[in-house]
Amino acid sequence: MEVTVNIPEKYVVSRSPDELRLLLKLNTAIDMYRSGQISSGAAVEFIGEIDRAEFLYECQKRGVEPQGYENTEELEAEVAMLDHALKMANEVADE
């Protein structure tokens, strides 16, 4: 999905469009991670340009603690979701 956001130029003088795009994706992913909507793995996939260690470092810089799992069912559900996403991505790549 592609989303277009119009930002007044006076607010982006010191950043290139690519830097701003990455920052917006990073901040959105961190907010979703903080609220428990997505895992760190899903956040990295959402951003698409950094690895998990870098994402967790950015979280730490913003005072966001790493999240754990409440139980094994929660972990298994996330693994199943990521497995499904990987299969879907592979199917798209094979087309």
C-alpha positions in Angstrom: 0.0 0.0 0.0 1.2 3.5 -0.8 0.3 6.5 1.4 0.9 10.1 0.4 1.4 12.7 3.1 1.7 16.4 2.3 4.0 18.2 4.7 4.7 21.9 4.5 8.3 22.4 3.3 9.2 24.7 6.2 9.1 21.6 8.5 11.5 19.5 6.4 14.2 21.9 5.5 17.0 19.8 7.2 15.9 16.4 5.9 15.7 14.8 2.5 12.4 13.2 1.4 14.0 9.7 2.0 15.2 10.7 5.5 11.8 12.0 6.4 10.0 8.9 4.9 12.2 6.6 7.1 11.7 8.8 10.2 7.9 8.7 9.7 7.9 5.0 9.3 10.2 4.5 12.3 8.1 6.7 14.6 4.9 5.0 13.5 6.4 1.6 14.1 7.7 2.6 17.5 4.3 4.0 18.5 2.6 0.8 17.3 5.2 -1.3 19.2 4.8 0.7 22.4 1.1 0.2 22.4 1.4 -3.5 21.8 -0.2 -3.5 18.3 2.8 -5.1 16.6 5.9 -7.0 17.7 9.5 -5.9 17.1 9.7 -8.3 14.1 6.6 -6.8 12.6 7.9 -3.3 13.2 11.1 -4.1 11.4 9.0 -5.5 8.5 6.9 -2.4 8.5 9.9 -0.1 8.3 11.7 -2.3 5.8 15.1 -0.6 6.0 16.6 -1.5 9.4 17.2 -4.6 11.3 15.8 -5.7 14.7 18.8 -4.5 16.7 18.7 -1.1 15.2 14.9 -0.9 15.8 15.4 -1.8 19.5 18.2 0.7 19.8 15.8 3.4 18.4 13.2 2.3 20.9 15.7 2.5 23.7 16.7 6.1 22.7 13.0 7.0 23.0 12.5 5.3 26.3 10.4 2.4 24.9 11.2 -0.9 26.7 11.4 -4.2 24.9 8.2 -6.2 25.1 8.0 -9.8 26.1 5.4 -12.4 25.8 2.7 -13.1 28.4 2.6 -16.8 27.6 3.7 -19.4 25.1 0.4 -19.1 23.2 1.1 -15.5 22.5 4.6 -16.4 21.2 3.2 -19.2 19.1 0.5 -16.9 17.6 3.1 -14.4 16.6 5.3 -17.1 15.0 2.3 -18.4 13.1 1.5 -14.8 11.9 5.1 -14.2 10.8 5.2 -17.6 9.1 2.0 -16.7 7.2 3.4 -13.3 6.2 6.7 -15.0 5.0 4.7 -17.5 2.8 2.6 -14.6 1.3 5.8 -12.6 0.6 7.4 -15.7 -1.1 4.3 -16.3 -3.2 4.3 -12.6 -4.4 8.1 -12.9 -5.2 7.5 -16.1 -7.2 4.9 -14.4 -9.4 
